[in-house]
Amino acid sequence: MEGQQEEHEEQKENRPQPARPPPPPAARPPGKQHGGAGDQGTEGKSPGSGQSAFSDPVYKEIAVTNGYINRMSREELRSKLAEFKLETRGVKDVLKKRLKNYYKKQKLMQKEVLNSDGYYDYICVVDFEATCEEGNPPEFVHEIIEFPIVLLNTHTLEIEDTFQQYVKPEVNPKLSNFCIGLTGITQDIIDKADAFPQVLQNVIEWMRQRELGTKYSYCMLTDGSWDMSKFLNIQCRVSRIKYPSFAKKWINIRKSYGNFYKVPRNQTKLTIMLEKLGMTYDGRPHSGLDDSKNIARIAIRMLQDGCELRVNEKMHAGQLMTVSSSTPLEGAPAPQMPRYRN
């Protein structure tokens, strides 16, 4: 039944369509649409522009073009995207969003109504691995055992560098068989690793060498809320150090993805996001570094599609909070080693 349904849908998509979007203006540097918390990326609106700006005829042109694009088949969408040398992989809704955003950027750039605020130079993608047990009983204390960072250059849209160190846990120094099987991190690796405060110092030195927060603006990015609000928060308490200031705000890419592509929360898991964007997971699942690289691939594709990834979550007084998409864009501070707790 599913195969027949897919064939029927494909036949519907391949029917000739009467309309085509008008030819775009000459290409110019792309603008961005917000993908922050609570921001649904409304078609035809310009982030940061005043209400009176929406009376400009350019928004009517954008709406008409969107109507044409909505009636295009998947093959027509792919053909048009290829014509503009844009990525052609992804499900139909993603392709429509990509093409609409391309036309919108060209139109708004002509009218110079896009927000011209500077953007982060780098995005640091982090995906911790932590101690765990099968079923994860409520009283179990999760400790970070892998600290990876993938450094994404937002100008070149390439992964420029990576960092990875393993961490010796303190509360549960012996890994469960479940944890070893899930993460691929062995007891021997952990036994030879440094404790968390030393690894954090190494992280900060690595970031300083790349002049993050001094010469270059940057922000942190995670796949969900737990890396910062739970794992790093718990680890700092276990290690008796204060929460590091550079990690107090971050981009939760699941929220950004859901808001930008207008999909429900259950379609924002890592493997599903990759699949919807026409990609497959590369590496070993639950390897912190491999997970971070794949998250970075999603971030790159979203930036290419015109999403302005912005900080949308933060820690305040030990609690997870949402950051409004209307908050001015601000990079993370220069990394410093936090003080020990009293």
C-alpha positions, -999 to +999 in steps of 0.1 A: +000+000+000+028+024+009+045+018-024+013+024-044+006+056-025+042+069-032+038+061-069+005+079-070+020+110-053+049+109-078+025+108-107+007+139-093+040+157-088+051+150-124+020+165-140+029+196-160+023+228-141+011+260-159+031+285-140+068+292-133+084+317-109+096+349-126+133+351-133+153+363-103+173+395-102+211+394-104+225+374-075+238+393-045+252+383-011+224+364+007+205+376+037+191+355+065+158+345+081+157+339+118+153+304+131+152+313+168+128+303+195+093+315+187+102+327+153+083+309+126+102+325+097+071+342+082+072+343+045+076+378+031+087+395+064+121+410+071+137+405+105+143+438+122+124+459+097+096+482+108+059+475+103+056+501+076+082+482+055+056+455+047+036+479+026+064+479+000+053+463-033+083+439-030+063+418-005+034+413-030+060+401-055+074+377-030+039+364-022+031+359-059+064+340-064+057+318-034+024+309-050+041+298-082+067+277-062+039+260-042+025+246-075+058+232-087+066+195-087+096+181-069+115+177-102+107+213-112+120+225-079+152+205-082+157+218-118+152+254-107+175+250-077+202+234-099+199+264-123+209+287-095+236+263-083+218+256-051+216+223-032+190+200-048+188+173-020+160+171+005+122+164+008+098+185-013+089+209+016+126+216+022+132+223-015+102+247-016+116+265+014+150+268-001+138+282-034+113+306-018+141+319+004+164+324-025+139+345-044+130+364-012+167+373-005+172+386-040+141+408-039+149+422-004+185+428-012+174+449-042+152+470-018+179+470+009+153+461+036+172+432+051+188+436+085+225+443+080+236+433+115+269+415+117+268+377+122+290+353+142+323+345+127+323+310+141+298+285+156+312+260+181+292+228+179+292+207+211+277+173+217+288+157+250+289+120+258+282+112+294+281+082+318+248+063+316+231+031+326+205+011+308+172+027+318+190+056+334+175+055+369+165+089+382+192+090+409+220+083+385+245+111+382+256+117+345+292+128+341+308+141+309+332+115+295+338+131+260+342+168+253+342+175+215+340+208+197+335+213+159+345+248+148+323+260+119+334+290+099+302+309+090+320+328+062+333+297+043+305+274+056+332+248+063+344+229+093+376+246+101+389+227+131+379+201+158+387+194+194+382+162+213+392+150+247+379+122+270+372+128+306+377+106+337+344+105+357+346+110+395+313+097+409+310+066+387+346+059+375+337+025+362+316+026+330+286+003+326+286-022+298+256-003+284+276+029+283+306+013+266+284-003+240+265+029+233+294+054+231+323+031+220+343+047+248+362+020+267+373+018+304+409+019+293+403+052+275+386+067+305+413+055+330+440+074+310+419+106+307+422+138+327+395+150+352+370+175+340+386+207+353+418+200+334+399+191+302+379+223+305+411+243+309+424+226+277+391+235+259+395+272+270+431+273+259+421+258+225+394+285+221+418+312+231+444+301+205+417+306+179+410+341+192+373+333+199+356+361+217+385+385+211+393+388+174+364+367+162+328+366+174+313+332+181+285+313+198+278+277+210+254+253+193+239+220+206+215+194+195+188+200+221+189+215+256+205+188+277+241+193+268+243+226+285+213+227+309+218+192+322+252+175+315+275+206+318+254+219+347+257+186+366+294+182+358+303+217+371+286+208+404+304+175+406+337+191+398+329+220+423+334+247+397+311+275+386+293+273+353+315+287+325+303+320+311+310+312+275+284+283+276+256+303+293+239+310+259+236+287+229+217+278+198+195+248+202+195+236+166+164+215+171+143+246+179+159+265+150+153+236+125+117+232+136+109+269+134+127+275+101+113+245+082+080+245+101+081+209+113+069+194+146+093+186+175+092+148+167+109+155+134+139+173+148+160+143+159+195+143+144+189+114+120+155+127+109+169+162+103+197+147+082+172+126+062+149+155+055+178+175+042+188+147+019+219+136+039+228+104+059+247+101+091+285+100+086+305+082+113+296+063+145+264+073+163+269+084+199+305+093+192+305+129+206+329+141+178+310+124+150+276+136+163+290+171+165+303+169+129+269+158+117+251+185+136+275+210+120+265+196+085+229+204+094+239+239+105+258+245+073+228+234+052+205+257+072+228+287+067+229+279+030+191+278+029+190+313+044+184+306+081+201+330+105+209+306+134+206+327+166+210+320+203+176+307+215+184+292+250+204+302+280+212+293+316+201+319+342+204+313+380+209+276+373+177+273+352+171+267+315+154+297+298+143+306+263+159+336+245+135+356+223+144+358+186+140+396+188+170+398+212+199+416+196+225+393+182+254+390+206+284+367+206+297+347+235+323+362+258+360+354+256+364+320+273+378+321+309+383+293+334+355+295+360+364+298+397+359+269+421+328+269+442+331+277+479 
